[in-house]
């Protein structure tokens, strides 16, 4: 029976297609794992929704992922990780393991940067929720985390404005903020940001470590599966991608985030 369980898929959900950067990182580190991805495109962005609304969406999405017999459910969205992780864990119970994108990053910086000044960029919701700061402070390692909201970045990336002069100047303006001075590492606290990692690295010219959260989360998922005897030894079936609201532009953008063509299936959360 246990071997059967290993071949069950990993469920990943996000408010849109940004979480595909995490999915893509997971397929690289874990080529034998089958993914079921759900992008709640009808309700994006989660960053400006209430906690209660995000929790309601998350429970509905988990119903679908449990129906697909996912062995692990990863909340690949910072806002949903902050708002719904505890509730989802309780809701799912013993049917699947639940992971989020915040705890692995906090654990990683605790190991790597004790006593150091670090920066974090993300949506207003992620920064204002103070979730990273609280968790980092709770480590008691003297890490000084300086957070800065960069609300234009996700929309800019979704619209395909990166690797050009518009994005250069937006990135430059945000990163030049006095709040982010003197840091040794910068956490990319939004699943869209790996797509502009190179430009951020260029800005810092090697003086600051740019931490790609999708990579850190993927390695955490790998370690977690191995630790719990859930790692698959062969790929069984195809990845599957659902969105709650289909538009052609999402289908187009998925290639940017997942680095290959993906067919999105429309699955409304509420009929």
ZIBEL-V894691 format. One record per pair of residues at least 4 apart in sequence whose C-alpha atoms are under 8 Angstrom apart, sorted by the first residue. I is the first residue (numbers start at 1). J is the second residue. Records with the same first field share a line. If there is no record, write none. Layout:
I = J + J
//
This chain:
1 = 5
2 = 6
3 = 7
4 = 8
5 = 71 + 230
6 = 71 + 229 + 230 + 231 + 232 + 233
7 = 33 + 34 + 230 + 231 + 232 + 233 + 234 + 235 + 236
8 = 34 + 69 + 70 + 71
9 = 33 + 34 + 35 + 36 + 68 + 69 + 70 + 71 + 72
10 = 33 + 34 + 35 + 36 + 70 + 71 + 72 + 73 + 74
11 = 35 + 36 + 37 + 38 + 65 + 70 + 71 + 72 + 73 + 74
12 = 19 + 23 + 35 + 36 + 37 + 38 + 73 + 74 + 75 + 76
13 = 19 + 37 + 38 + 39 + 40 + 61 + 73 + 74 + 75 + 76 + 77
14 = 18 + 19 + 38 + 39 + 40 + 75 + 76 + 77 + 80
15 = 19 + 39 + 40 + 41 + 43 + 44 + 45 + 46 + 77 + 80
16 = 38 + 39 + 40 + 41 + 44 + 45 + 243
17 = 39 + 41 + 250 + 253 + 254 + 257
18 = 191 + 192 + 257
19 = 23 + 39 + 76 + 77 + 191 + 192
20 = 24 + 37 + 191 + 254 + 257 + 258
21 = 25 + 191 + 192 + 194 + 214 + 257 + 258
22 = 26 + 76 + 191 + 214 + 215 + 217 + 218
23 = 27 + 35 + 37 + 218 + 258
24 = 28 + 257 + 258 + 259
25 = 29 + 214 + 215 + 218
26 = 30 + 31 + 215 + 218 + 219 + 221 + 222
27 = 31 + 32 + 33
29 = 218 + 219 + 222
30 = 222
31 = 235
32 = 232 + 233 + 234 + 235 + 236
33 = 231 + 232 + 234 + 235 + 236
34 = 235 + 236 + 237 + 238 + 239
35 = 238 + 239 + 240
36 = 65 + 70 + 239 + 240 + 241 + 242
37 = 239 + 240 + 241 + 242
38 = 61 + 241 + 242 + 243 + 244
39 = 241 + 242 + 243 + 244
40 = 44 + 243 + 244 + 245
41 = 45 + 243 + 244 + 245 + 246
42 = 243 + 244 + 245
45 = 49
46 = 54 + 79 + 80
47 = 79 + 123 + 124 + 125 + 126
48 = 125
49 = 53 + 54
50 = 54
51 = 55 + 83 + 84
52 = 56
53 = 57
54 = 58 + 80 + 83 + 84
55 = 59 + 80 + 83 + 84 + 87 + 88
56 = 60
57 = 61 + 269
58 = 62 + 80 + 84 + 88
59 = 63 + 88 + 91
60 = 64 + 269
61 = 65 + 269
62 = 66 + 73 + 88 + 92
63 = 67
64 = 68
65 = 69 + 70 + 73
66 = 70 + 95 + 96
70 = 96
71 = 95 + 96 + 97 + 230
72 = 96 + 97 + 98 + 99
73 = 96 + 97 + 98 + 99
74 = 98 + 99 + 100 + 101
75 = 80 + 81 + 85 + 98 + 99 + 100 + 101
76 = 80 + 81 + 100 + 101 + 191
77 = 81 + 100 + 101 + 190 + 191
78 = 82 + 101 + 102 + 126 + 189 + 190 + 191
79 = 83 + 125 + 126
80 = 84 + 85
81 = 85 + 100 + 101 + 102
82 = 102 + 126 + 129 + 131
84 = 88
85 = 89 + 98 + 99 + 100
86 = 90
87 = 91
88 = 92 + 98
89 = 93 + 97 + 98
92 = 96 + 97 + 98
100 = 104
101 = 105 + 213 + 217
102 = 106 + 132
103 = 107
104 = 108 + 216 + 217 + 220
105 = 109 + 213 + 216 + 217
106 = 110 + 132 + 135 + 136
107 = 111
108 = 112 + 216
109 = 113 + 114
110 = 114 + 136 + 139 + 141 + 143
113 = 143
114 = 141 + 142 + 143
115 = 141 + 142 + 143 + 144
116 = 142 + 143 + 144 + 183 + 184
117 = 143 + 144 + 145 + 146 + 182 + 183 + 184 + 185
118 = 143 + 144 + 145 + 146 + 183 + 184 + 185 + 186 + 187
119 = 145 + 146 + 147 + 148 + 180 + 183 + 184 + 185 + 186 + 187
120 = 145 + 146 + 147 + 148 + 186 + 187 + 188 + 189
121 = 127 + 147 + 148 + 149 + 150 + 186 + 187 + 188 + 189 + 190
122 = 126 + 127 + 148 + 149 + 150 + 151 + 188 + 189 + 190
123 = 127 + 149 + 150 + 151 + 154 + 189 + 190
124 = 128 + 149 + 150 + 151
125 = 129
126 = 130 + 131 + 149 + 189
127 = 131 + 132 + 147 + 148 + 149
128 = 149
130 = 134
131 = 135
132 = 136
133 = 137 + 145
134 = 138
135 = 139
136 = 140 + 141 + 143 + 145
137 = 141 + 142 + 143
146 = 179 + 180
147 = 179 + 180
148 = 179 + 180
150 = 174
151 = 155
152 = 156 + 170
153 = 157 + 170 + 171 + 193
154 = 158 + 190 + 192 + 193
155 = 159
156 = 160 + 161 + 162 + 167
157 = 161 + 162 + 192 + 193 + 195 + 196
158 = 192 + 253
160 = 253
161 = 166 + 167
162 = 166 + 167 + 168 + 196
163 = 167 + 168 + 196 + 199
164 = 168
165 = 169
166 = 170
167 = 171
168 = 172 + 199
169 = 173
170 = 174
171 = 175 + 199 + 200
172 = 176 + 203
173 = 177
175 = 180
176 = 180 + 181
177 = 181
183 = 208
184 = 207 + 208 + 209
185 = 208 + 209 + 210 + 211
186 = 208 + 209 + 210 + 211
187 = 210 + 211 + 212 + 213
188 = 193 + 194 + 210 + 211 + 212 + 213
189 = 193 + 213
190 = 213
191 = 213 + 214
192 = 257
193 = 197 + 212
194 = 212 + 213 + 214
195 = 256 + 257
196 = 200
197 = 201 + 210 + 212
198 = 202
199 = 203
200 = 204 + 210
201 = 205 + 206 + 208 + 209 + 210
202 = 206
204 = 208
212 = 216
213 = 217
214 = 218
215 = 219
216 = 220
217 = 221
218 = 222
219 = 223
220 = 224
221 = 225
222 = 226 + 231
223 = 227
224 = 228
225 = 229 + 230 + 231
226 = 230 + 231
240 = 264
241 = 262 + 263 + 264 + 265
242 = 264 + 265 + 266 + 267
243 = 264 + 265 + 266 + 267 + 268
244 = 266 + 267 + 268 + 269
245 = 266 + 267 + 268
246 = 250 + 251 + 264 + 265 + 266
247 = 251
248 = 252
249 = 253
250 = 254
251 = 255 + 262 + 263 + 264
252 = 256
253 = 257
254 = 258 + 259 + 260 + 261 + 262
255 = 259 + 260 + 261 + 262
256 = 260
258 = 262
//
